[in-house]
Amino acid sequence: MIIRPATPTDADAICAIWNPIIRDTLITFTTDEKTPEGIIALLDTNRQNNWPFLVAVDGQDLLGFASYGPFRSGPGYAYTMEQSINLAPAARGKGTGRKLMVALEDHAKDAQIHSLLAGVSAANPAAIRFHTACGFVAVATLPEAGYKFGKWLDLVLLQKLL
């Protein structure tokens, strides 16, 4: 498995992983599916701002992707970023997420980032366990912060100081 920066040629494969998560799960609260054009624009924005967008690949197979970007706007938050990792179902539980997390943390440390946050749906206990195993600490739960599939959903905020 190789971890590398995403390129525009990865856009279709990124959509193929992301859209079923958006469409079919409570992992994310959004209902807006991604398009290849939107992914290409996101990659360009991340590149311009020195925010990573990484992919894990095995041969021709894209196994997952990870990125971080601003937690909130304003100069006081410049050293705190919110990260996200999404994996293809076949890649879950096999170390792909950990390798992506290490690469994100290395990038963040090189960029002088002090804190990484994860906003995780409480309906996704596997992601909470994953982040905790990676050294994140649950710092808050926002009750009923999201709404999807006719349900109010809690958001768990986890933080890791780098």
MONOR-V51371 format. One record per backbone hydrogen bond with DSSP energy under -0.5 kcal/mol. NH is the residue of the N-H (numbers start at 0). CO is the residue of the C=O. If there is no record, write none. Layout:
NH&CO, NH&CO
This chain:
1&56, 3&1, 3&54, 5&52, 9&6, 10&7, 13&9, 14&10, 15&11, 16&12, 17&13, 18&14, 20&16, 21&17, 22&18, 23&19, 24&20, 32&30, 38&34, 39&35, 40&36, 41&37, 42&38, 43&39, 44&40, 45&41, 46&42, 47&43, 48&44, 49&45, 49&46, 50&45, 53&65, 54&3, 55&63, 56&1, 56&54, 57&60, 60&57, 62&55, 62&60, 63&55, 64&85, 65&53, 66&83, 67&51, 68&81, 70&79, 76&73, 77&74, 79&76, 80&114, 81&68, 82&80, 82&116, 83&66, 85&64, 87&62, 90&87, 91&87, 91&88, 93&90, 95&90, 98&94, 99&95, 100&96, 101&97, 102&98, 103&99, 104&100, 105&101, 106&102, 107&103, 108&104, 109&105, 110&106, 111&108, 112&107, 113&78, 114&78, 115&159, 116&80, 117&157, 119&117, 119&155, 120&26, 121&153, 123&120, 126&123, 127&123, 128&124, 129&125, 130&126, 131&127, 132&128, 133&129, 134&131, 135&130, 136&158, 138&156, 139&156, 141&154, 142&140, 144&141, 144&152, 145&152, 147&150, 150&147, 152&145, 154&141, 155&119, 156&139, 156&154, 157&117, 157&155, 158&136, 159&115, 161&113
